[in-house]
Amino acid sequence: MIQKPKGTKDILPSEIYRWQYIENKIKTVMENAGMKEIRVPVFENTELFSRGVGETTDVVQKEMYTFEDKGGRSITLRPEGTAGVVRSYIENGMASLATPLKLWYEMAMYRYENVQKGRLREFRQIGTEVIGTQSYLADVEVIDLGVQIFKALGIPNIKLNINSIGCPECRAKYQEALRDFIRPNLEKYCDTCKTRFDKNPMRILDCKEKKCKEMNQNAPTILDYLCDECKEHFENVQKLLKELGINYEIDSTIVRGLDYYTKTVFEFISEDDGLTVLGGGRYDGLVKEVGGQDTPAVGFAMGMERLLELFDKYNPDVAQERKMDLYVANIGDESNLYATKLVKELREEGIFVEKDICQRGIKAQFKYADKQGAKFVITIGDDEVRSGKAMIKNMETGEESEILLNCENIKEKLGQ
C-alpha cells in the first residue's frame, strides 16, 4: 500500500469542518480590518527565498524543498508566505495601488524539518502583510489583529512578547559587540553557528542546540544598541499597546527565524506549552532586496496545525459539522424522478438534502439517512407523487406528520 510521505497529513471529511470554522473566523477578522486575500504560486524561483529569507537562516540552509525543473531552473516549494507576496507586489505593479496595501493569505507551506507536535513538513499557514507604511501604528494594528484572532477563536493563555532588532545601521554595531562576545568560545559552538559568525551573528542567537543556547545566555542585548529612530519607534509601539490595553512583555532574545526582519518583532506564545503560535514583525528592506523600490512593510504568520490544537483544547464542542436537514426516500421509478426534481429544488433553496443514488431499497435508504444524521426523512412513493403529499419523520423524536410536497412547506417544517 502506498502511504503519504512523512510530515504530511490527510485532513478528512470528519475533521475538515473544524478547519473551516477557524478559517472563516480569521477571514472575518481580516476583512473587518480591510485586508484583501492574495494567493501566490506554490513554487518560486529559488533565488527569491535565498535573497529574501536569507542565506544564513535554517529555512534556506536546511529546510527548503529545492529541485531543478526540466528546463534546468532551480525551483523551491514555498517555505513561507511573505517573500512570495512581496514578489507578487512588485511584479504586478501593486505599488500604484492605495497605500498601505493590506493583504492576507491562507496557503500550504513546505519545510524539510523534524516532524513534531504541531509541526509538519507540509503545513497550512495564515498570514498578513501591510505594505507601504513605516509608522509604528501599522505595527500595533498588525499585533492587534493577532489579539483579535485569539479572542474570536476563544483561545486563552496567550502571551505577547515583543522586541526590536533595529535597522541595518544600529544592528551593525550590535553585531560587532555580539561577535566580540562569541569569539572567545567560537570553537565550542556548533558547525552551523560557526558559518554564521561572519555573515550574520544574530542567527547564532536563534540556534536550538543546547550547548549554543547555554553559551548565549549572557549575550549583549540589541536594545542597548538601538539608534534614536529605532528606539523612538519601539517606545511608540509600547505606548500604544498600553493605551489599547494589550499586555506584553519585552523579550530581547527574539530575533525571529528569517533575515528580512527589522525594528519591531513579536511572538504570541501559548502559556500551556511555551510554543510560539503566531510570529511576525517589520521588514522594511525586503521589497528592495528582491527587486522593488525601497518600501516599508510589516506582517505576521501563524501555523494552522498548532492553532487547531489549541482551539480544540478550549473549544471541543464549538465547531459543529453541518448535519443533513432532510433525506428524501423513494420507492419506484416514478417517485425516483419526482424525488430527484424535489431535491434539486430544495438544494437551490439552501437546504442540505440527499436522496438515494445507489438504487437501494427503502430499508437501506433509512439506514443511510440515520447514519448520516439526517434530521428529517420524507418517504415518497407513487401515491405520494399523485397526491402531492407525503409523511415526514423527525428522526430524533420519531414523530411523523403529513406535509405538502413543495419547497415552502418543507422549509417551514425544517424551521428554515
Backbone torsions as a table, in degrees:
resi	resn	phi	psi	omega
1	MET	NA	130.4	177.0
2	ILE	-78.1	127.8	-179.0
3	GLN	-111.8	162.6	179.6
4	LYS	-66.2	150.4	178.7
5	PRO	-63.6	153.9	177.3
6	LYS	-59.0	137.0	177.6
7	GLY	87.0	8.7	175.5
8	THR	-116.6	166.1	-174.3
9	LYS	-145.2	136.8	170.4
10	ASP	-85.2	127.4	174.1
11	ILE	-98.6	106.3	-170.4
12	LEU	-83.9	159.4	177.4
13	PRO	-55.1	-28.7	-178.2
14	SER	-72.4	-12.0	-179.3
15	GLU	-127.1	-8.6	-174.6
16	ILE	-62.9	-29.4	-178.0
17	TYR	-61.9	-29.2	178.0
18	ARG	-68.9	-41.9	176.0
19	TRP	-60.2	-46.6	-177.7
20	GLN	-64.0	-36.5	178.0
21	TYR	-60.8	-48.7	-179.7
22	ILE	-63.2	-45.8	-179.0
23	GLU	-60.4	-41.5	-179.5
24	ASN	-67.6	-38.6	177.0
25	LYS	-62.7	-44.7	-179.3
26	ILE	-67.7	-39.7	177.7
27	LYS	-57.4	-41.5	179.0
28	THR	-63.6	-44.0	178.0
29	VAL	-59.8	-44.9	-178.8
30	MET	-63.3	-48.7	-176.5
31	GLU	-65.4	-34.0	177.9
32	ASN	-65.2	-21.2	178.5
33	ALA	-98.7	7.8	177.6
34	GLY	83.5	15.9	179.1
35	MET	-78.0	138.2	176.7
36	LYS	-109.7	136.1	-177.4
37	GLU	-74.7	141.8	175.4
38	ILE	-131.0	146.2	176.4
39	ARG	-130.3	127.5	-177.6
40	VAL	-120.6	165.3	-175.1
41	PRO	-59.4	152.6	179.3
42	VAL	-75.4	-19.7	174.8
43	PHE	-131.6	151.0	-177.5
44	GLU	-137.5	167.6	171.0
45	ASN	-62.4	134.5	-174.5
46	THR	-55.6	-33.8	-177.9
47	GLU	-57.3	-32.4	-179.7
48	LEU	-57.4	-43.5	-177.2
49	PHE	-81.9	-36.2	179.4
50	SER	-65.6	-36.7	178.0
51	ARG	-81.5	-44.0	-173.1
52	GLY	-77.9	-51.3	-177.7
53	VAL	-75.1	-38.7	177.1
54	GLY	117.7	127.7	-176.2
55	GLU	-66.8	-20.7	-177.9
56	THR	-93.6	1.7	-179.3
57	THR	-81.6	156.0	174.2
58	ASP	-60.0	-36.7	-178.1
59	VAL	-57.3	-50.5	-177.1
60	VAL	-76.5	-40.0	-175.5
61	GLN	-73.8	-33.4	-168.9
62	LYS	-127.3	-24.2	-161.3
63	GLU	-113.9	-8.0	-173.5
64	MET	-80.2	143.9	171.8
65	TYR	-89.9	98.0	-175.4
66	THR	-118.5	139.1	-178.7
67	PHE	-153.4	164.3	173.8
68	GLU	-95.3	132.7	176.4
69	ASP	-82.3	-176.1	-174.8
70	LYS	-69.6	-12.9	175.8
71	GLY	-95.6	6.5	178.8
72	GLY	79.5	13.0	179.1
73	ARG	-88.3	141.4	177.4
74	SER	-81.9	119.3	-174.8
75	ILE	-121.8	143.1	179.6
76	THR	-131.4	133.3	171.3
77	LEU	-67.3	135.7	-172.7
78	ARG	-59.8	124.3	176.7
79	PRO	-90.6	-13.7	178.5
80	GLU	-159.3	169.7	-170.4
81	GLY	-97.4	-27.4	-169.8
82	THR	-62.8	-45.4	-176.8
83	ALA	-60.5	-42.8	179.2
84	GLY	-65.4	-39.6	178.4
85	VAL	-64.8	-42.2	179.3
86	VAL	-65.5	-41.1	176.2
87	ARG	-58.8	-43.8	178.4
88	SER	-64.1	-39.8	178.1
89	TYR	-57.5	-45.0	-179.0
90	ILE	-71.7	-50.9	-172.5
91	GLU	-64.5	-33.2	-177.0
92	ASN	-97.5	13.0	173.8
93	GLY	63.4	31.6	-177.0
94	MET	-73.6	-6.8	176.8
95	ALA	-64.9	-19.6	179.9
96	SER	-82.5	-8.6	179.8
97	LEU	-78.9	169.6	179.6
98	ALA	-57.1	139.1	-178.4
99	THR	-107.1	139.1	0.9
100	PRO	-80.0	153.4	174.7
101	LEU	-89.4	122.9	-177.0
102	LYS	-109.9	117.2	-175.7
103	LEU	-126.5	150.9	172.1
104	TRP	-142.3	161.7	-178.3
105	TYR	-151.5	159.5	171.4
106	GLU	-138.0	108.7	-171.4
107	MET	-145.5	161.1	173.7
108	ALA	-81.5	140.9	177.1
109	MET	-123.8	162.8	-174.1
110	TYR	-138.4	120.8	176.4
111	ARG	-140.2	131.8	177.3
112	TYR	-85.6	92.9	-177.5
113	GLU	-139.5	174.7	-179.6
114	ASN	-65.3	129.7	179.4
115	VAL	-77.8	126.6	-179.6
116	GLN	-150.5	-177.8	-177.9
117	LYS	-54.3	123.5	176.5
118	GLY	70.1	12.6	-177.7
119	ARG	-139.6	115.9	-179.4
120	LEU	-119.7	173.5	178.3
121	ARG	-83.7	-31.0	164.9
122	GLU	-111.1	121.2	-175.7
123	PHE	-141.4	156.1	178.6
124	ARG	-93.7	138.8	-179.0
125	GLN	-132.9	135.4	173.0
126	ILE	-110.0	132.0	-178.3
127	GLY	-145.7	169.8	177.8
128	THR	-141.0	146.8	178.6
129	GLU	-134.8	127.2	175.4
130	VAL	-113.9	111.6	-170.0
131	ILE	-113.8	130.3	172.8
132	GLY	112.5	10.1	176.7
133	THR	-138.0	135.3	178.0
134	GLN	-100.7	3.4	-176.2
135	SER	-70.9	144.8	174.1
136	TYR	-61.8	-22.1	179.5
137	LEU	-60.3	-36.1	178.8
138	ALA	-68.2	-39.1	177.7
139	ASP	-57.1	-47.1	-176.9
140	VAL	-68.9	-38.7	179.1
141	GLU	-62.1	-41.6	179.3
142	VAL	-66.3	-42.8	177.0
143	ILE	-60.7	-42.6	-179.4
144	ASP	-65.1	-30.6	174.5
145	LEU	-59.0	-41.2	176.1
146	GLY	-61.6	-44.4	177.6
147	VAL	-57.9	-44.6	-178.7
148	GLN	-65.5	-36.1	179.5
149	ILE	-63.4	-47.5	179.9
150	PHE	-64.9	-34.9	177.5
151	LYS	-67.2	-44.8	-179.1
152	ALA	-63.0	-30.7	-178.6
153	LEU	-92.6	-2.1	179.0
154	GLY	66.0	37.9	-179.7
155	ILE	-106.0	109.9	179.1
156	PRO	-90.9	-175.0	174.1
157	ASN	58.4	42.7	176.1
158	ILE	-112.1	125.6	-177.8
159	LYS	-106.7	135.7	177.4
160	LEU	-98.2	123.0	173.6
161	ASN	-112.6	136.5	179.7
162	ILE	-129.2	160.0	176.9
163	ASN	-158.1	168.8	169.3
164	SER	-124.8	132.6	176.8
165	ILE	-109.4	16.4	170.4
166	GLY	69.0	-172.9	178.2
167	CYS	-105.2	173.4	-178.7
168	PRO	-55.5	-32.8	-177.1
169	GLU	-69.4	-54.1	-178.2
170	CYS	-74.3	-25.0	178.9
171	ARG	-68.6	-32.4	179.1
172	ALA	-61.2	-40.8	178.1
173	LYS	-66.0	-40.1	179.7
174	TYR	-65.7	-39.8	-178.7
175	GLN	-63.6	-35.0	176.4
176	GLU	-66.3	-42.0	177.2
177	ALA	-63.8	-37.2	179.8
178	LEU	-67.8	-40.6	177.1
179	ARG	-62.3	-40.8	178.9
180	ASP	-61.5	-36.4	179.4
181	PHE	-70.4	-40.6	-174.1
182	ILE	-80.7	-33.5	-169.7
183	ARG	-50.7	-44.6	-178.2
184	PRO	-60.8	-26.2	-178.6
185	ASN	-114.0	15.1	-173.0
186	LEU	-55.0	-39.8	-177.1
187	GLU	-66.0	-18.7	-179.8
188	LYS	-85.6	-13.6	-179.7
189	TYR	-75.9	162.9	179.1
190	CYS	-68.2	164.9	-176.6
191	ASP	-61.6	-37.5	179.9
192	THR	-63.2	-43.2	178.8
193	CYS	-63.2	-37.2	179.5
194	LYS	-61.7	-38.9	-180.0
195	THR	-70.6	-21.0	-178.0
196	ARG	-90.7	-11.3	-172.0
197	PHE	-57.4	-46.7	-177.2
198	ASP	-81.6	-43.1	-174.3
199	LYS	-75.3	-46.6	-175.8
200	ASN	-157.8	83.1	-176.4
201	PRO	-63.7	-20.1	178.0
202	MET	-64.2	-26.4	177.2
203	ARG	-64.2	-25.9	179.0
204	ILE	-64.2	-32.7	178.3
205	LEU	-66.7	-18.7	-178.3
206	ASP	-94.4	2.4	-177.6
207	CYS	-66.6	141.8	-177.9
208	LYS	-97.4	-4.6	178.8
209	GLU	-67.1	134.9	-175.0
210	LYS	-58.7	-46.0	-176.7
211	LYS	-65.5	-35.4	179.1
212	CYS	-69.8	-41.8	179.2
213	LYS	-61.5	-40.0	180.0
214	GLU	-64.6	-41.9	-179.2
215	MET	-70.6	-21.2	-178.6
216	ASN	-85.2	-5.1	-170.4
217	GLN	-57.9	-37.4	-177.1
218	ASN	-105.5	24.4	-179.3
219	ALA	-66.4	150.1	176.9
220	PRO	-61.9	154.9	-177.9
221	THR	-102.4	141.8	179.9
222	ILE	-60.8	-29.1	-176.2
223	LEU	-62.2	-24.3	179.3
224	ASP	-79.7	-6.2	-174.6
225	TYR	-120.0	6.2	-178.7
226	LEU	-65.3	139.3	173.7
227	CYS	-73.1	170.3	-176.2
228	ASP	-59.4	-41.0	-178.7
229	GLU	-64.7	-46.8	-179.8
230	CYS	-66.3	-37.9	178.7
231	LYS	-63.6	-44.2	179.2
232	GLU	-64.5	-41.1	178.7
233	HIS	-59.1	-46.8	-177.9
234	PHE	-67.1	-39.1	177.8
235	GLU	-64.4	-38.2	178.3
236	ASN	-67.0	-38.0	175.3
237	VAL	-59.1	-47.3	-178.6
238	GLN	-63.3	-43.6	-179.6
239	LYS	-59.3	-45.7	-177.0
240	LEU	-70.0	-37.6	175.8
241	LEU	-58.8	-41.7	178.4
242	LYS	-64.6	-42.3	180.0
243	GLU	-62.5	-34.2	-179.7
244	LEU	-84.4	-2.2	-179.5
245	GLY	73.4	25.4	179.2
246	ILE	-95.4	111.8	-179.0
247	ASN	-73.0	142.9	179.9
248	TYR	-153.0	164.1	171.0
249	GLU	-129.2	145.3	175.1
250	ILE	-85.8	125.6	177.6
251	ASP	-123.9	100.9	-174.6
252	SER	-72.3	-4.2	178.7
253	THR	-88.4	-9.7	-180.0
254	ILE	-70.7	120.1	173.3
255	VAL	-123.2	-11.2	-176.1
256	ARG	65.4	158.1	-171.6
257	GLY	-89.8	3.4	-176.5
258	LEU	-123.1	142.6	-170.7
259	ASP	-75.6	-14.2	-172.5
260	TYR	-78.8	-5.7	-176.1
261	TYR	-71.4	146.3	174.4
262	THR	-140.6	155.8	176.4
263	LYS	51.9	-121.8	-171.9
264	THR	-66.5	129.7	168.4
265	VAL	-130.8	151.4	-176.6
266	PHE	-153.2	157.3	176.7
267	GLU	-142.0	139.7	170.2
268	PHE	-101.1	119.9	-173.6
269	ILE	-109.7	134.8	172.2
270	SER	-76.1	121.6	179.5
271	GLU	-73.5	-11.4	178.3
272	ASP	-70.4	-42.8	-176.2
273	ASP	-130.2	0.4	177.8
274	GLY	76.5	9.4	-177.4
275	LEU	-90.4	147.1	177.5
276	THR	-76.5	127.9	-179.3
277	VAL	-101.0	-32.9	-178.8
278	LEU	-146.2	138.7	178.9
279	GLY	-146.9	152.8	179.0
280	GLY	-177.0	-163.2	179.9
281	GLY	162.1	-170.9	-178.6
282	ARG	-90.2	144.0	178.5
283	TYR	-140.2	74.4	-172.3
284	ASP	-71.4	-16.8	-176.9
285	GLY	-103.0	-4.3	-171.3
286	LEU	-69.2	-43.0	-177.5
287	VAL	-58.2	-45.1	178.7
288	LYS	-67.1	-37.8	-177.7
289	GLU	-60.4	-34.1	-177.2
290	VAL	-102.7	17.4	168.1
291	GLY	112.7	3.9	-179.8
292	GLY	-101.9	-173.7	175.5
293	GLN	-74.4	158.9	179.0
294	ASP	-62.7	109.5	-171.9
295	THR	-138.3	123.4	178.9
296	PRO	-75.9	156.2	-179.6
297	ALA	-162.6	162.9	178.7
298	VAL	-152.4	148.3	-179.8
299	GLY	-170.4	-174.9	176.8
300	PHE	-151.9	169.6	174.4
301	ALA	-146.3	151.5	176.7
302	MET	-140.5	144.8	178.2
303	GLY	-84.7	129.5	-177.7
304	MET	-67.0	-36.2	-176.3
305	GLU	-62.1	-45.6	179.8
306	ARG	-70.0	-37.6	177.5
307	LEU	-62.6	-40.8	-179.4
308	LEU	-64.4	-38.8	178.0
309	GLU	-60.2	-44.5	179.6
310	LEU	-68.6	-40.8	178.8
311	PHE	-59.6	-46.4	-179.5
312	ASP	-63.0	-35.0	-178.4
313	LYS	-63.9	-41.4	-175.0
314	TYR	-100.0	-12.8	-177.2
315	ASN	-135.9	59.0	-173.7
316	PRO	-63.3	-25.0	-175.1
317	ASP	-118.6	9.3	-176.2
318	VAL	-74.8	-50.1	179.9
319	ALA	-83.2	118.3	-177.7
320	GLN	-115.4	136.3	175.4
321	GLU	-67.1	136.4	-179.8
322	ARG	-67.4	128.8	-179.2
323	LYS	-93.9	151.6	178.7
324	MET	-64.2	127.0	178.3
325	ASP	-70.5	-41.4	-169.4
326	LEU	-153.4	139.8	169.9
327	TYR	-117.6	132.8	179.6
328	VAL	-105.8	105.0	177.3
329	ALA	-88.5	146.7	-177.9
330	ASN	-144.2	154.5	179.8
331	ILE	-130.2	118.1	175.7
332	GLY	99.6	160.6	-174.8
333	ASP	-66.8	-44.8	-178.1
334	GLU	-63.3	-44.7	-179.9
335	SER	-69.1	-29.0	177.6
336	ASN	-63.5	-44.8	178.5
337	LEU	-65.2	-42.4	179.1
338	TYR	-61.8	-44.5	-179.4
339	ALA	-64.9	-37.1	179.6
340	THR	-63.0	-44.4	178.6
341	LYS	-65.6	-40.3	-179.7
342	LEU	-63.8	-43.6	179.2
343	VAL	-61.1	-42.4	178.9
344	LYS	-59.9	-43.9	179.6
345	GLU	-64.2	-42.8	-178.6
346	LEU	-66.2	-39.2	178.1
347	ARG	-64.0	-37.1	178.2
348	GLU	-67.0	-19.5	176.6
349	GLU	-92.4	5.2	176.8
350	GLY	88.2	15.1	179.8
351	ILE	-88.8	135.3	172.7
352	PHE	-82.2	101.8	-173.1
353	VAL	-139.2	143.6	176.5
354	GLU	-131.9	163.4	170.8
355	LYS	-143.3	170.4	-178.1
356	ASP	-66.8	130.5	172.9
357	ILE	-125.5	17.8	179.4
358	CYS	-115.6	3.9	-178.5
359	GLN	56.7	47.8	179.6
360	ARG	-93.4	162.9	177.0
361	GLY	-72.7	168.1	-174.8
362	ILE	-63.6	-36.0	179.7
363	LYS	-64.8	-43.0	179.6
364	ALA	-67.7	-33.0	177.9
365	GLN	-64.8	-43.9	178.2
366	PHE	-64.6	-36.6	179.1
367	LYS	-63.7	-42.2	178.5
368	TYR	-64.1	-45.5	-179.7
369	ALA	-59.3	-39.6	179.6
370	ASP	-67.2	-42.7	179.5
371	LYS	-64.0	-33.6	-178.6
372	GLN	-83.5	-3.2	177.5
373	GLY	74.5	29.5	179.6
374	ALA	-60.2	136.5	180.0
375	LYS	-76.4	-37.2	-179.8
376	PHE	-136.3	154.0	173.9
377	VAL	-131.8	129.0	171.8
378	ILE	-105.4	133.2	178.8
379	THR	-109.0	124.5	-176.5
380	ILE	-121.6	126.5	172.0
381	GLY	-125.4	-170.3	-178.0
382	ASP	-62.0	-39.5	179.5
383	ASP	-62.0	-40.1	-179.3
384	GLU	-67.0	-36.3	177.7
385	VAL	-62.0	-44.5	-177.5
386	ARG	-69.9	-38.6	-176.1
387	SER	-85.7	-21.0	-176.3
388	GLY	73.2	17.3	178.8
389	LYS	-129.4	153.1	178.0
390	ALA	-154.8	168.2	176.3
391	MET	-92.3	134.8	176.5
392	ILE	-116.8	133.2	-175.0
393	LYS	-113.3	128.8	171.4
394	ASN	-78.8	112.1	-172.0
395	MET	-71.3	-19.9	179.2
396	GLU	-82.4	-43.1	-176.7
397	THR	-96.9	-19.6	-176.4
398	GLY	83.0	-1.5	-178.3
399	GLU	-69.9	137.5	178.3
400	GLU	-121.0	145.5	176.8
401	SER	-153.0	161.8	-178.9
402	GLU	-88.1	146.3	-177.5
403	ILE	-144.7	145.5	173.4
404	LEU	-73.5	137.4	-174.9
405	LEU	-85.7	68.8	171.2
406	ASN	-138.7	160.0	-171.8
407	CYS	-58.6	-44.0	-174.8
408	GLU	-63.1	-45.1	179.7
409	ASN	-65.9	-40.1	179.8
410	ILE	-66.7	-44.8	178.3
411	LYS	-59.6	-40.8	178.7
412	GLU	-63.6	-40.7	179.6
413	LYS	-66.2	-35.0	179.9
414	LEU	-79.6	-5.8	179.8
415	GLY	78.6	29.8	-178.6
416	GLN	-120.1	NA	NA
